[in-house]
Amino acid sequence: MFSTRSFVLAAVATLLATAPFASAAESTKEPAKEPAPAAAPAPTPAPAAAPAKKETPPAPPTVGPVVVMPEFQVTGGRLREIDNRIKRVEKQIVREKKTLAKNPVNETINSDKLAKAAMVFGGNSASHLAALAAARVASLEKELSMLETLRTPLTAEQRQLLEQEIEAQRVYRRELDQVR
């Protein structure tokens, strides 16, 4: 956060940097006046006019009561933490997408017919494992979009609700592998 001193120094530096340009602009606005010829008659004074009234600018209209916005705190540490979480989720998505690819050896060993016959011993068929991987990828992509929403300024309540939804997605993914 900027301190008052650094803000004042930045303002002074800005004014000093623009000062040469301001004087150059003023000199180009006013053309050089030629001296009046000596033979020109002296202007006659105009009759005294009523003093001009100073116009006051109109007051800004008030629409309604003043609304106070909630305070937002955006810190680099919080954003870095969210970025790290996003990277982890992206790596998990890539890992799960690899399991979606069909592998002929896996299809042969874990075929649907063989998995039904050997269900007593446990294990799942290749198509069932692919369906689980697809569900995990969808859940991870939802979590990724929620994490990206966390990067935007949110109120404390909104952030807390979003964190709860992210945790619910993680619980859902963990429970996918449990046999019921």
ZICORZI-V888896 format. One record per pair of residues at least 24 apart in sequence whose ideal C-beta (glycine too) atoms are under 10 Angstrom apart, sorted by the first residue. I is the first residue (numbers start at 1). J is the second residue. If there is no record, write none. Layout:
i j
I J
I J
//
This chain:
i j
1 75
69 155
70 153
70 154
70 155
70 156
70 157
70 158
71 153
71 155
71 156
72 152
72 153
72 154
72 155
72 156
73 153
73 156
74 151
74 152
74 153
78 150
78 151
78 159
79 150
79 151
81 150
82 147
82 148
82 149
82 150
82 151
83 147
83 148
83 151
85 143
85 144
85 147
85 150
85 166
86 143
86 144
86 147
86 148
86 150
86 151
87 147
88 147
89 140
89 141
89 142
89 143
89 144
89 145
89 146
89 147
89 148
89 166
89 169
90 140
90 141
90 144
90 147
91 140
92 136
92 137
92 139
92 140
92 143
92 144
92 173
93 136
93 137
93 139
93 140
93 141
93 143
93 144
94 137
94 140
95 133
95 136
95 137
95 140
96 132
96 133
96 134
96 135
96 136
96 137
96 138
96 139
96 140
96 141
96 173
97 133
97 134
97 136
97 137
97 140
98 133
99 129
99 130
99 132
99 133
99 134
99 136
99 137
100 129
100 130
100 131
100 133
100 134
100 136
100 137
101 130
101 133
102 126
102 127
102 130
103 130
106 130
122 179
124 177
124 179
129 177
131 176
132 173
132 176
132 177
133 176
135 172
135 173
135 176
136 172
136 173
136 176
136 177
137 173
138 169
138 173
139 168
139 169
139 170
139 172
139 173
139 176
140 169
140 170
140 173
141 169
142 166
142 168
142 169
142 172
143 167
143 168
143 169
143 170
143 172
143 173
144 169
//
